[in-house]
Amino acid sequence: MTQKETFIQFIDTALTQLNQHRQVAFECEVEQTVLDLHDKLIDHCGTIKELVSNTDLSVNYINQFQRDISQALGHFPFRGRNFNVIQEPQKIQIRTNIENQKNAIEQQLNLLVFNLDFFNKLGFFNNNIVAIGANGSGKTSLSNKLKTYIQNNGVVISAQRILFVPTFETLHNPTKTAQELKQTQLLDKSNKDQNNFHHLHQEFGVVLKNLLADSIASGNEFRMNAIEQKKKGEEISDPPITNLDRTLEIWNSLIEHRTIKCIDGMNINVESETKRPYPAIQMSDGEKVMLFLIAQVLQAPKSGFIIVDEPEMYLHKTILKKLWDILEKERQDCIFVYLTHDLDFATSRTTAKKIWIRSFIHPDKWDIENIPENDLPEPLLLELLGSRKNILFCEGKKGSIDEKIYNILFPSFTITPVDNCFAVINYTKAFNKLPNSNTIAFGIIDSDHHGSERLKALEQENVFSLSLAEPENLFLDEDFLKVLSKQLLLDESIVNEIKTEVLVQLKNEIELQTSNYVSAKINYYFKDSHVSKGNTLATVNDNYNKFSNEIKIQDWYDNRKQELEKIIADKNYNKVLSVYNNKGLKAIANKKFKITDFTDRAIKQMQFDTDTHDILRKHFPEQLKR
């Protein structure tokens, strides 16, 4: 019989007993609220039976449900007992006994409902899970709740870790140390009061004690067996590999130039390159937490859950991924549930299911959602899901001047620079397809290489264009230059000199600007278009020729050159800023203002003079100003 079949048989028996118990409670006139608890538990068991029957659930979930229901059944004192006739004096005693269990039944029912709801939100995923949430999203509260509810079907590794490594002179037997370890794993370690601090202080020692005691017991058993085998003339078996052996092996594989050993069987020591040993208490925090985590994971119950709050804490990035890769491989029987806000770590769990802890209402209400499949790169998607502001995708790199400008002018947006205009367009569309999102994405692109029809169509996708050739041209806005000249105690006539020189430079570069424009337009055309599929060679040739004939280099060149010549002839400075791609124009402003840091001064002016925002925001679409 499979474990699934065994569980269904168990739950059928539980349902029979619960229904019988409910009948006894009814006949003894137990209060209605307690009868309602019977009904709720019966319904809940029926839901779990249907779920397990119709779904290929991992044994981890089945074990958890069976443990939860078994604990609940313990609060029904007359289950499995048949009463043909219940005398009146018996009714009073039975009613009292059942009603005395009311609080315990209610508490256990809440546990069952929480676990089913939590695992349902996880999608009963048969692989590991990463729950991502910002600070304040209730990750630690969730880990404490799971600590109470998972109990002997797993381990919860708290984010609160006091890495005190004791020295042992004696050790108890492994049965007692294992019991102490289980009790310690269930304790509150939130560091809220003195007792919790004491538990935190002792935790590392308890974890190590069981690791060491189990190793000693295993060694003693091996020696006894070896003696018997030798007496019988049998070949002596290889010694068993203990959790202590694996802990030392894993730790040593991750740390260079140091080795940990347990020569006396009771205390772990570190040996440096100089072969000089020192006690484990002198290890760095990163080295200690590695030892702590490895020991915790290896000693977790079989086929259970390993809940890890802030798995990245104290660990260097170069170690973090390797450590958890090894531990996941070591405990493939368990399902790891990581609670983290570290997006780099989250994306390093490539096969894990990602969920989002959107919000938390004290004491025990979490809004948890699956992170859907999406065209956005996973690291970017995880980063943006935490935003409480609308998203503005723009062209550029992290830390670029473009990003700084948009952050100052549009503080109500989460500014997200991406590689190019096509990424802006695609990511804006992808983000707005996300279900149940509280935020909206907008995109801002340079307009210079897109036709008016194309730009109009993109507006329907929340993608808009800047009226300037590039964001740096904002600083050359005439009104903005006047503000800067006043700040520098210079006459406004300097601004006219800057305008004139910009026009002269464009005239000198008209061939370069025209050629660059055509080159960029060709690249945009290739990226934004595709050759239609053909089912014959002739069709393929026709489709290709049609595609390539749309590239009209000479026409594009002539039209662009004429446009630039007219702008120069008309001395249309505002139009110059909308077509002139040259990040070196700041040299003109530096020269005329007699400074060397025009861009930095411009950014500071924007930052501290909010009146300039309206001057510059006029170059942006109205949809971003609302």
C-alpha positions as CSV (number, residue, x, y, z in Angstrom):
1,M,0.0,0.0,0.0
2,T,1.4,3.4,-1.0
3,Q,1.7,6.2,1.5
4,K,-1.1,8.0,-0.3
5,E,-3.4,5.0,0.1
6,T,-2.4,4.6,3.7
7,F,-3.3,8.3,4.4
8,I,-6.7,8.0,2.7
9,Q,-7.4,5.0,4.8
10,F,-6.3,7.0,7.9
11,I,-8.5,9.9,7.0
12,D,-11.5,7.7,6.3
13,T,-11.1,6.3,9.8
14,A,-10.8,9.8,11.2
15,L,-14.0,10.9,9.5
16,T,-15.9,7.9,10.9
17,Q,-14.7,8.6,14.4
18,L,-15.4,12.3,14.1
19,N,-18.9,11.7,12.9
20,Q,-19.5,9.3,15.7
21,H,-18.1,11.7,18.2
22,R,-20.3,14.5,16.9
23,Q,-23.4,12.2,17.4
24,V,-22.4,11.6,21.0
25,A,-21.9,15.3,21.5
26,F,-25.3,16.1,20.0
27,E,-27.1,13.5,22.2
28,C,-25.3,14.9,25.3
29,E,-26.6,18.4,24.3
30,V,-23.1,19.9,24.0
31,E,-23.2,23.6,23.2
32,Q,-23.7,24.6,19.6
33,T,-20.3,26.3,19.1
34,V,-18.6,23.0,19.9
35,L,-20.8,21.1,17.5
36,D,-19.9,23.7,14.9
37,L,-16.2,22.9,15.5
38,H,-17.0,19.2,14.9
39,D,-18.6,20.1,11.6
40,K,-15.8,22.4,10.5
41,L,-13.1,19.8,11.3
42,I,-15.2,17.1,9.4
43,D,-15.5,19.4,6.4
44,H,-11.8,20.2,6.6
45,C,-10.8,16.5,6.7
46,G,-13.1,15.9,3.7
47,T,-11.3,18.8,1.8
48,I,-7.9,17.3,2.5
49,K,-9.1,13.8,1.5
50,E,-10.3,15.1,-1.8
51,L,-7.1,17.1,-2.3
52,V,-4.8,14.1,-1.6
53,S,-7.0,11.8,-3.7
54,N,-7.1,14.0,-6.8
55,T,-3.6,15.5,-6.6
56,D,-0.1,14.0,-6.8
57,L,1.1,15.6,-3.6
58,S,4.6,15.2,-2.3
59,V,4.9,13.0,0.8
60,N,6.0,16.1,2.7
61,Y,2.5,17.5,2.6
62,I,0.9,14.2,3.4
63,N,3.0,13.8,6.5
64,Q,2.1,17.3,7.6
65,F,-1.6,16.8,7.1
66,Q,-1.5,13.4,8.9
67,R,0.3,14.9,11.9
68,D,-2.1,17.9,12.0
69,I,-5.2,15.6,11.9
70,S,-3.7,13.2,14.5
71,Q,-3.1,16.0,16.9
72,A,-6.7,17.3,16.3
73,L,-8.2,13.8,17.0
74,G,-6.4,13.8,20.4
75,H,-8.9,16.4,21.6
76,F,-12.0,14.3,21.0
77,P,-12.0,12.1,24.1
78,F,-14.8,9.7,23.1
79,R,-13.8,9.0,19.5
80,G,-13.8,5.3,18.7
81,R,-16.2,4.5,21.5
82,N,-19.7,3.1,20.9
83,F,-22.5,4.2,23.2
84,N,-25.7,2.2,22.7
85,V,-27.5,4.1,25.4
86,I,-26.2,7.1,27.3
87,Q,-27.6,7.5,30.7
88,E,-28.5,11.0,32.1
89,P,-25.7,11.1,34.6
90,Q,-23.2,10.1,31.9
91,K,-24.4,12.9,29.6
92,I,-23.4,15.6,32.1
93,Q,-19.9,14.1,32.4
94,I,-19.5,13.5,28.7
95,R,-20.7,17.0,27.9
96,T,-18.3,18.6,30.4
97,N,-15.4,16.6,29.0
98,I,-16.1,17.5,25.4
99,E,-16.8,21.2,26.2
100,N,-13.5,21.4,28.1
101,Q,-11.7,20.6,24.8
102,K,-13.3,23.6,23.0
103,N,-10.3,25.9,23.1
104,A,-7.9,23.1,22.1
105,I,-10.1,22.0,19.2
106,E,-10.4,25.6,18.0
107,Q,-6.7,26.1,18.2
108,Q,-5.9,22.9,16.3
109,L,-8.6,23.7,13.7
110,N,-6.9,27.1,13.1
111,L,-3.6,25.3,12.7
112,L,-5.1,22.9,10.1
113,V,-6.8,25.8,8.2
114,F,-3.6,27.9,8.2
115,N,-1.4,25.0,7.0
116,L,-3.8,24.1,4.2
117,D,-4.2,27.7,3.1
118,F,-0.5,28.3,3.2
119,F,0.4,25.2,1.2
120,N,-2.4,25.9,-1.2
121,K,-0.9,29.4,-1.8
122,L,2.4,27.7,-2.4
123,G,0.6,25.6,-5.0
124,F,1.7,22.3,-3.3
125,F,4.9,22.7,-5.3
126,N,7.0,19.5,-5.1
127,N,10.2,21.5,-5.3
128,N,11.8,24.2,-3.2
129,I,10.1,27.6,-2.6
130,V,11.4,31.2,-2.2
131,A,9.0,33.6,-0.5
132,I,10.1,37.1,-1.3
133,G,9.0,40.1,0.8
134,A,10.3,43.5,1.7
135,N,11.1,44.5,5.3
136,G,7.8,44.8,7.2
137,S,6.1,42.2,5.0
138,G,5.9,39.7,8.0
139,K,8.6,37.2,7.0
140,T,9.8,36.7,10.5
141,S,6.2,36.5,11.9
142,L,5.5,33.9,9.2
143,S,8.6,31.9,10.2
144,N,7.4,32.0,13.9
145,K,3.9,30.8,12.9
146,L,5.4,28.0,10.8
147,K,7.6,27.0,13.7
148,T,4.5,26.4,15.8
149,Y,2.6,24.6,13.0
150,I,5.3,22.6,11.3
151,Q,6.6,21.2,14.5
152,N,8.1,17.7,14.2
153,N,7.6,17.6,10.4
154,G,10.5,20.0,9.8
155,V,12.7,22.7,11.1
156,V,12.5,26.4,11.1
157,I,15.8,28.2,11.1
158,S,15.2,31.7,12.5
159,A,16.8,34.9,11.3
160,Q,17.8,35.6,14.9
161,R,21.1,33.8,15.4
162,I,23.5,34.3,18.3
163,L,26.6,32.4,17.2
164,F,28.0,31.3,20.5
165,V,29.9,28.0,20.2
166,P,30.3,26.3,23.6
167,T,33.0,24.0,24.8
168,F,31.8,20.6,25.9
169,E,33.2,18.4,28.7
170,T,30.4,15.8,28.7
171,L,27.5,14.9,26.4
172,H,24.2,13.2,27.1
173,N,23.0,10.2,25.0
174,P,21.6,11.1,21.6
175,T,18.0,10.3,22.6
176,K,18.1,13.1,25.1
177,T,20.0,15.5,22.9
178,A,17.6,14.9,20.0
179,Q,14.7,15.6,22.4
180,E,16.4,18.8,23.5
181,L,17.0,19.8,19.8
182,K,13.3,19.3,18.9
183,Q,12.2,21.4,21.9
184,T,14.7,24.2,21.1
185,Q,13.5,24.3,17.4
186,L,9.9,25.0,18.6
187,L,10.9,27.9,21.0
188,D,10.3,31.5,20.2
189,K,13.6,33.1,19.2
190,S,12.3,36.5,18.2
191,N,14.6,38.2,20.9
192,K,11.6,39.9,22.4
193,D,12.4,39.2,26.0
194,Q,15.1,37.8,28.3
195,N,13.9,34.2,28.0
196,N,14.0,34.3,24.2
197,F,17.5,35.7,24.3
198,H,18.5,32.8,26.5
199,H,17.1,30.3,24.0
200,L,19.0,32.1,21.2
201,H,22.2,32.0,23.2
202,Q,21.9,28.3,23.8
203,E,20.7,27.2,20.4
204,F,24.0,26.7,18.6
205,G,25.2,24.5,21.6
206,V,22.0,22.4,21.4
207,V,22.4,21.9,17.7
208,L,26.1,20.8,18.1
209,K,25.4,18.6,21.1
210,N,23.0,16.4,19.1
211,L,25.4,16.3,16.2
212,L,28.3,15.2,18.4
213,A,26.2,12.8,20.6
214,D,24.8,11.1,17.5
215,S,28.3,10.7,16.1
216,I,29.7,9.3,19.4
217,A,26.8,6.8,19.6
218,S,27.3,5.7,16.0
219,G,31.0,5.2,16.6
220,N,30.4,3.1,19.7
221,E,27.8,1.0,17.8
222,F,30.3,0.5,15.0
223,R,33.1,-0.6,17.4
224,M,30.7,-3.1,19.1
225,N,29.7,-4.5,15.8
226,A,33.3,-4.7,14.6
227,I,34.3,-6.7,17.8
228,E,31.5,-9.2,17.1
229,Q,32.4,-9.4,13.4
230,K,36.0,-10.0,14.3
231,K,35.1,-12.7,16.8
232,K,33.1,-14.5,14.1
233,G,35.9,-14.1,11.6
234,E,33.7,-11.9,9.4
235,E,34.9,-8.9,7.3
236,I,34.6,-5.7,9.3
237,S,32.1,-3.3,7.8
238,D,33.1,0.3,6.8
239,P,32.3,2.8,9.5
240,P,29.0,4.7,8.9
241,I,29.1,8.3,7.7
242,T,27.5,10.4,10.3
243,N,25.9,13.9,10.1
244,L,29.0,15.2,11.9
245,D,31.2,13.7,9.1
246,R,29.1,15.3,6.4
247,T,29.0,18.7,8.3
248,L,32.8,18.8,8.5
249,E,33.2,17.7,4.9
250,I,30.7,20.3,3.5
251,W,32.2,23.1,5.6
252,N,35.8,22.2,4.5
253,S,34.7,22.1,0.9
254,L,33.6,25.7,1.1
255,I,36.3,27.4,3.1
256,E,39.8,27.7,1.7
257,H,42.9,27.9,3.9
258,R,41.1,26.6,7.0
259,T,40.0,23.1,8.1
260,I,37.6,22.2,10.9
261,K,38.1,18.9,12.8
262,C,36.6,17.1,15.7
263,I,39.6,15.0,17.0
264,D,38.3,14.4,20.5
265,G,34.8,13.6,19.4
266,M,33.3,16.4,21.5
267,N,34.7,19.8,20.4
268,I,35.2,21.3,17.0
269,N,38.5,23.0,16.3
270,V,39.8,25.0,13.4
271,E,43.2,24.5,11.8
272,S,44.7,27.4,9.7
273,E,47.3,27.1,7.0
274,T,50.0,27.3,9.7
275,K,48.5,24.1,11.2
276,R,47.9,26.0,14.4
277,P,44.5,24.9,15.9
278,Y,42.1,27.2,17.6
279,P,38.6,26.7,19.1
280,A,35.5,27.2,17.0
281,I,34.4,30.1,19.1
282,Q,37.2,32.1,17.4
283,M,35.8,31.6,13.9
284,S,34.3,34.5,12.0
285,D,30.5,35.1,12.0
286,G,30.4,33.8,8.4
287,E,32.3,30.6,9.3
288,K,30.1,30.0,12.4
289,V,26.8,30.5,10.6
290,M,27.9,28.0,7.9
291,L,28.5,25.4,10.6
292,F,25.2,26.3,12.3
293,L,23.2,26.0,9.0
294,I,24.8,22.8,7.8
295,A,24.2,21.1,11.2
296,Q,20.6,22.3,11.3
297,V,19.8,21.2,7.8
298,L,21.4,17.8,8.1
299,Q,19.5,17.1,11.3
300,A,16.1,18.1,10.0
301,P,13.4,15.5,10.1
302,K,13.1,13.2,7.1
303,S,10.7,14.2,4.3
304,G,9.7,17.4,6.0
305,F,10.1,21.1,5.5
306,I,13.1,23.2,6.1
307,I,12.0,26.8,6.6
308,V,14.9,29.3,6.5
309,D,14.4,33.0,7.5
310,E,17.0,35.2,5.8
311,P,19.2,32.4,4.4
312,E,21.7,35.1,3.3
313,M,22.5,36.5,6.7
314,Y,26.2,36.7,7.7
315,L,27.2,34.8,4.4
316,H,29.4,36.2,1.7
317,K,27.9,36.3,-1.8
318,T,30.7,33.9,-3.0
319,I,29.7,31.3,-0.4
320,L,25.9,31.8,-0.3
321,K,24.9,30.0,-3.5
322,K,27.4,27.2,-3.2
323,L,26.3,26.4,0.4
324,W,22.5,26.2,-0.3
325,D,23.1,24.3,-3.5
326,I,25.0,21.6,-1.5
327,L,22.4,21.5,1.3
328,E,19.5,21.2,-1.1
329,K,21.3,18.3,-2.8
330,E,22.1,16.8,0.5
331,R,18.4,16.9,1.7
332,Q,16.5,16.2,-1.5
333,D,13.9,14.5,0.7
334,C,12.9,17.9,2.2
335,I,11.2,20.9,0.7
336,F,13.1,24.1,1.5
337,V,11.1,27.3,2.0
338,Y,13.3,30.4,2.0
339,L,12.0,33.7,3.4
340,T,14.1,36.5,2.0
341,H,14.3,40.0,0.6
342,D,17.6,39.3,-1.1
343,L,16.8,39.3,-4.8
344,D,20.2,38.0,-5.8
345,F,19.7,35.0,-3.6
346,A,16.1,34.5,-4.8
347,T,17.2,34.4,-8.4
348,S,20.0,32.0,-7.6
349,R,17.4,29.3,-6.6
350,T,16.8,28.6,-10.3
351,T,14.5,25.6,-9.9
352,A,12.5,26.9,-6.9
353,K,9.0,28.3,-7.1
354,K,8.9,32.0,-6.3
355,I,6.0,33.5,-4.3
356,W,5.5,37.1,-3.2
357,I,4.5,38.2,0.3
358,R,2.6,41.3,-0.6
359,S,1.5,42.4,2.8
360,F,1.0,41.4,6.4
361,I,-1.7,42.3,8.9
362,H,-0.9,41.5,12.5
363,P,-1.1,38.9,14.0
364,D,-1.5,36.2,11.3
365,K,-2.9,37.5,8.0
366,W,-0.5,37.3,5.0
367,D,-1.4,38.3,1.5
368,I,0.7,35.7,-0.5
369,E,0.6,35.4,-4.3
370,N,2.4,33.3,-6.9
371,I,4.8,35.1,-9.1
372,P,3.5,34.3,-12.6
373,E,5.5,33.4,-15.6
374,N,6.3,36.6,-17.5
375,D,8.5,38.0,-20.3
376,L,10.3,40.3,-17.8
377,P,13.7,38.9,-16.6
378,E,13.2,37.2,-13.2
379,P,15.6,39.5,-11.3
380,L,13.9,42.6,-12.6
381,L,10.4,41.2,-12.0
382,L,11.2,40.3,-8.4
383,E,12.6,43.8,-7.9
384,L,9.6,45.6,-9.3
385,L,7.0,43.5,-7.5
386,G,8.1,45.2,-4.3
387,S,7.4,48.7,-5.6
388,R,4.4,50.5,-4.1
389,K,4.8,53.2,-6.8
390,N,4.0,53.0,-10.5
391,I,6.9,51.9,-12.7
392,L,8.6,54.1,-15.3
393,F,10.9,52.1,-17.6
394,C,13.5,54.3,-19.4
395,E,16.5,53.8,-21.6
396,G,19.9,53.7,-19.9
397,K,21.9,51.9,-17.2
398,K,21.7,51.8,-13.4
399,G,23.2,55.0,-12.0
400,S,23.2,56.8,-15.3
401,I,22.4,60.5,-15.7
402,D,19.1,59.5,-17.3
403,E,18.0,57.6,-14.1
404,K,19.1,60.6,-11.9
405,I,17.0,63.0,-14.0
406,Y,13.9,60.9,-13.9
407,N,14.2,60.2,-10.2
408,I,14.2,63.9,-9.5
409,L,11.5,64.9,-12.0
410,F,9.2,62.0,-11.3
411,P,9.5,61.0,-7.6
412,S,6.1,59.3,-7.6
413,F,7.5,56.5,-9.9
414,T,9.9,53.7,-9.4
415,I,12.4,54.6,-12.1
416,T,13.8,51.5,-13.9
417,P,16.4,51.9,-16.6
418,V,16.7,49.1,-19.1
419,D,19.0,48.5,-22.1
420,N,17.2,50.2,-25.0
421,C,13.9,51.4,-26.4
422,F,12.8,47.9,-27.4
423,A,13.3,46.7,-23.8
424,V,11.3,49.7,-22.5
425,I,8.5,48.8,-24.9
426,N,8.5,45.0,-24.2
427,Y,8.9,45.3,-20.4
428,T,6.2,47.9,-20.1
429,K,3.8,45.6,-21.9
430,A,4.9,42.5,-19.9
431,F,4.5,44.2,-16.5
432,N,1.0,45.5,-17.3
433,K,0.0,41.9,-18.1
434,L,0.7,40.8,-14.5
435,P,-2.5,39.8,-12.7
436,N,-3.5,41.4,-9.4
437,S,-0.8,44.1,-9.6
438,N,-1.5,47.3,-7.6
439,T,0.9,49.2,-9.8
440,I,1.0,50.2,-13.5
441,A,4.1,50.5,-15.8
442,F,4.8,53.3,-18.1
443,G,7.7,53.6,-20.6
444,I,9.6,56.7,-21.9
445,I,11.6,56.5,-25.1
446,D,13.5,58.9,-27.3
447,S,11.3,59.8,-30.3
448,D,13.9,60.5,-32.9
449,H,14.0,57.2,-34.8
450,H,10.3,56.3,-34.7
451,G,7.6,57.4,-37.0
452,S,4.6,59.4,-35.7
453,E,2.2,56.5,-36.4
454,R,4.4,54.1,-34.5
455,L,4.6,56.5,-31.5
456,K,0.9,57.0,-31.5
457,A,0.3,53.2,-31.4
458,L,2.8,52.8,-28.5
459,E,0.8,55.3,-26.4
460,Q,-1.9,52.7,-26.3
461,E,0.6,50.4,-24.5
462,N,1.6,53.2,-22.0
463,V,4.8,53.9,-23.8
464,F,5.5,57.6,-24.5
465,S,8.2,59.6,-26.1
466,L,10.4,62.4,-24.9
467,S,10.3,65.5,-27.1
468,L,14.1,65.8,-27.0
469,A,16.8,63.7,-28.7
470,E,18.1,62.6,-25.4
471,P,17.6,63.4,-21.7
472,E,20.9,65.3,-21.3
473,N,19.4,67.9,-23.7
474,L,17.1,68.9,-20.9
475,F,19.9,70.8,-19.3
476,L,20.3,72.9,-22.5
477,D,16.7,74.1,-22.3
478,E,16.7,77.9,-22.7
479,D,14.7,78.7,-19.5
480,F,16.8,76.2,-17.5
481,L,20.0,77.8,-18.7
482,K,18.7,81.2,-17.6
483,V,18.2,79.8,-14.1
484,L,21.7,78.5,-14.0
485,S,23.2,81.7,-15.3
486,K,21.5,83.6,-12.6
487,Q,22.7,81.1,-10.0
488,L,26.3,81.6,-11.3
489,L,25.8,85.4,-11.2
490,L,26.2,85.7,-15.0
491,D,24.3,87.8,-17.5
492,E,21.5,86.1,-19.3
493,S,23.2,87.0,-22.6
494,I,25.4,84.0,-22.0
495,V,22.4,81.8,-22.8
496,N,22.2,83.3,-26.3
497,E,25.8,82.6,-26.8
498,I,25.3,79.0,-25.9
499,K,22.3,78.7,-28.2
500,T,24.3,80.2,-31.1
501,E,27.3,77.9,-30.6
502,V,25.0,74.8,-30.4
503,L,23.5,75.8,-33.8
504,V,27.0,76.3,-35.3
505,Q,28.2,72.9,-34.0
506,L,25.2,71.2,-35.5
507,K,25.9,72.8,-38.8
508,N,29.5,71.6,-38.7
509,E,28.3,68.1,-37.9
510,I,25.4,67.9,-40.3
511,E,27.0,65.0,-42.3
512,L,27.9,63.1,-39.2
513,Q,24.4,63.6,-37.6
514,T,22.6,62.7,-40.8
515,S,24.7,59.5,-41.3
516,N,24.3,58.5,-37.6
517,Y,20.6,59.0,-37.9
518,V,20.3,56.7,-41.0
519,S,22.5,54.1,-39.3
520,A,20.4,54.1,-36.2
521,K,17.2,54.0,-38.2
522,I,18.4,50.9,-40.1
523,N,19.2,49.2,-36.8
524,Y,15.8,50.1,-35.4
525,Y,14.1,48.8,-38.5
526,F,15.9,45.4,-38.3
527,K,15.1,45.0,-34.6
528,D,11.5,46.1,-34.9
529,S,10.7,44.1,-38.1
530,H,10.8,40.5,-39.3
531,V,10.7,38.6,-42.5
532,S,7.3,36.9,-43.1
533,K,7.4,33.2,-43.0
534,G,7.6,31.5,-46.4
535,N,6.6,27.9,-47.3
536,T,8.6,27.8,-50.5
537,L,12.0,29.2,-51.6
538,A,10.3,31.6,-54.0
539,T,8.1,32.9,-51.2
540,V,11.1,33.3,-48.9
541,N,12.9,35.3,-51.6
542,D,9.8,37.5,-52.2
543,N,9.3,38.2,-48.5
544,Y,13.0,39.0,-48.1
545,N,13.0,41.4,-51.1
546,K,9.9,43.1,-49.8
547,F,11.5,43.5,-46.4
548,S,14.8,44.8,-47.7
549,N,13.1,47.2,-50.2
550,E,11.6,49.0,-47.2
551,I,15.1,50.2,-46.2
552,K,15.5,53.4,-48.3
553,I,18.9,54.7,-47.2
554,Q,19.1,57.5,-49.8
555,D,15.6,58.8,-49.1
556,W,16.2,58.7,-45.3
557,Y,19.5,60.5,-45.7
558,D,18.1,63.2,-48.0
559,N,15.0,63.9,-45.9
560,R,17.0,64.0,-42.7
561,K,19.6,66.4,-44.1
562,Q,16.9,68.7,-45.4
563,E,15.2,68.7,-42.0
564,L,18.5,69.6,-40.2
565,E,19.3,72.3,-42.8
566,K,15.9,73.9,-42.3
567,I,16.2,73.9,-38.5
568,I,19.6,75.6,-38.8
569,A,18.4,78.1,-41.3
570,D,15.4,79.0,-39.0
571,K,17.6,79.1,-36.0
572,N,15.0,76.9,-34.3
573,Y,16.9,76.2,-31.1
574,N,14.1,74.1,-29.5
575,K,13.9,71.9,-32.5
576,V,17.7,71.5,-32.4
577,L,17.4,69.9,-28.9
578,S,14.8,67.5,-30.3
579,V,17.1,66.2,-33.0
580,Y,20.7,66.7,-31.9
581,N,22.3,63.6,-30.4
582,N,25.6,64.7,-28.9
583,K,26.4,64.2,-25.3
584,G,29.4,66.5,-25.8
585,L,27.3,69.6,-26.0
586,K,27.9,70.1,-22.2
587,A,31.4,71.3,-23.3
588,I,29.8,74.4,-24.8
589,A,28.0,75.2,-21.5
590,N,31.2,74.6,-19.5
591,K,33.1,77.0,-21.7
592,K,30.5,79.8,-21.7
593,F,29.7,79.5,-17.9
594,K,33.5,79.2,-17.2
595,I,33.0,76.0,-15.1
596,T,34.0,72.3,-15.5
597,D,31.1,70.5,-14.0
598,F,28.0,71.7,-15.9
599,T,26.1,68.3,-15.6
600,D,26.7,68.0,-11.9
601,R,25.6,71.6,-11.3
602,A,22.5,71.1,-13.5
603,I,21.5,68.0,-11.4
604,K,22.0,69.8,-8.1
605,Q,19.9,72.7,-9.4
606,M,17.1,70.3,-10.3
607,Q,17.5,68.6,-6.9
608,F,17.3,71.7,-4.8
609,D,15.2,74.1,-6.9
610,T,11.8,72.5,-7.5
611,D,10.8,75.5,-9.7
612,T,13.0,74.0,-12.4
613,H,10.9,70.9,-12.5
614,D,8.0,72.6,-14.4
615,I,10.6,74.0,-16.8
616,L,11.9,70.6,-17.7
617,R,8.7,68.5,-17.4
618,K,7.2,70.4,-20.3
619,H,9.3,68.2,-22.5
620,F,7.5,65.1,-21.2
621,P,4.0,63.7,-22.1
622,E,1.1,64.7,-20.0
623,Q,0.4,61.1,-18.9
624,L,3.5,61.1,-16.7
625,K,2.7,64.4,-15.0
626,R,-0.6,63.3,-13.5
